[in-house]
Amino acid sequence: MKLKNAFKNPVHRIVNSSVVKYFREAYSELKKVTWPSRKDTIMYSTIVLVLSLSMAVVIGGLDLGLSKGLEYLISVIPA
């Protein structure tokens, strides 16, 4: 009987809800994670930035080259 009455209390329903349980379990799992060191984080971030910038330059160059080539072809073909 006491257990049934305890769940009628809205505070107990919130504390025992699945949402609260989810966040408690997520927090528990995050404690188990092995986070990278500051040095590793800086190294990986640098690699990502360098690769992103180099890909941007390559794709930008291809776009520029192809657009200039198409402009040339359009100008050569008589209308």
N, C-alpha and C positions, 0 to 999 in steps of 0.2 A: 504494500500500500504506500509506503513512504517513497519508494522509487517512482511510482506513477505521479505522486503529488510533486515531486521534485522537478519533473519535466514540464509541469504546467507553468512553472515560473519562467517568464521570458528570458531572464538572464541565463538560466541553465540551458535553455534551448540554443541561445547564441553561442555559449561557450562549447557546447557539445555538437554544434552544427558541423556539417561537412566542410564548409568554407574555412572555418577556424582550424579544423583538422588538416586541411590541405596546406595552409600556410605554416603550421607547426612542422609538418613533415618536410616541406620545402626548405625551411630554415635548418632543420636537422641534416638534410642532405647537403646543403651548402657548406656546413661545417666540415664535411668529409672531403671537400674538393681540395686538390693540391693546386694552389694558385701559382702562376709563373712569377719569377723574381722580377724586380724592377729592371734589371739589366736585360733579361729575356724579353720583357714587354717592349722596351725601347728598341731592341734589335728587330723584333717581329713587326713593330709599327713602321720602322724605317724601311724594311723590305717591302711592306705593302705599299707605302707611299711611293717608293722608287719604281716599283712595277706598275703602279697605277699611272704615274706620270709618263713613264715610257710608253705604255699602251696608248695613252691619250695622244702622245706625239705621233706614234705610228698610225693610228686611226685618222688623226687629223691630216697627216701627210697624204695618206691614201685618198681621203675625201677631197683634199685640194687638188691632187694630181688627176683624179678621175673627173672632177668638175671642169678643170682646165682642158682636159682631153676632150670632153664632150662639147665644150664651147668651141674648141678648134674644129671638131668634126662638123658642127652646125654651121660654122662660118665658111668652111670649104665647100660644102654641098650647096649648089646653086638653088635659089628659091624658085 
